[in-house]
């Protein structure tokens, strides 16, 4: 519980890297794999955006 009402409640992560997996069911493992794959797609999309921005900046400031 938050100390003050206006403090955000911290959500428990879906998966923690290095966590013991032995007690998880097959369903729980599949859910975590799906969540991690979605996060990888999100990270790759951000890399694409940043790469496009970097390329545009390099083209703008390129001296020829």
ZIGI-V634600 format. One record per helix or strand of 2 or more residues. SS is the DSSP state (H for helix, E for strand). FROM is the first residue (numbers start at 0). TO is the last residue. If there is no record, write none. Layout:
SS:FROM:TO  SS:FROM:TO
This chain:
H:25:60
